[in-house]
Amino acid sequence: MDLQLENVRHSENGIYITHSRAKQRSDKRSTTFLVPKPTGGIDFVGVLDQYMDRVKTDLGKFSGKFFWTGKEQSFVNIPLGKNMVANIPKEMAEFLKKENVSEF
């Protein structure tokens, strides 16, 4: 939820994302992980680039929060809340026509 646009950077290997641990932890540490450039299959770097381009064009956001609320054709100037994030697995399960959607 606290991921910031400025913590996402491009490199020749893909996109590096630096994530800070939750506030309640006493040991403040950051983790950096790589979303690699595609070698086949789904182009996750392309998906992230498309998302960030839309956030920049729809909302004019170049820094600050990474996750924004999307509507049918654009994003709205409301940060994505934790309850909406919690619903994503269920929405994905419904889209994939999985059984027992409520368990996701």
C-alpha positions, 0 to 999 in steps of 0.5 A, spaced: 500 500 500 505 504 501 509 503 494 511 509 491 512 511 484 519 513 485 521 506 488 520 503 481 526 504 476 527 501 469 534 498 468 537 494 462 534 487 466 527 490 467 524 494 472 527 494 480 521 495 485 524 497 492 519 496 497 519 498 505 516 493 510 510 495 514 510 500 519 509 496 525 515 492 524 521 495 529 526 493 524 525 498 518 528 495 512 527 495 504 527 489 499 528 490 492 526 485 487 526 485 479 521 484 474 525 481 469 524 483 461 520 477 458 524 471 455 517 468 453 510 468 456 507 474 459 511 481 458 510 483 466 515 489 464 510 491 459 504 491 463 507 495 469 510 500 463 502 501 461 500 502 468 505 507 469 503 511 463 496 511 464 497 513 471 501 519 468 496 521 463 490 520 466 492 523 473 498 527 472 502 523 477 509 522 477 511 521 484 507 519 490 502 513 491 503 507 486 496 504 486 490 508 484 483 506 483 481 504 476 474 505 473 472 502 466 476 507 462 481 510 466 483 511 473 480 516 478 484 520 483 483 516 489 488 511 492 487 504 492 485 502 499 486 496 503 479 493 502 480 493 494 486 490 494 484 484 499 478 483 493 483 482 487 484 475 488 477 474 488 476 478 482 481 474 479 478 467 481 471 470 478 475 472 471 478 465 471 472 462 472 475 458 478 470 454 483 469 456 490 471 464 489 470 466 496 476 462 498 480 466 494 
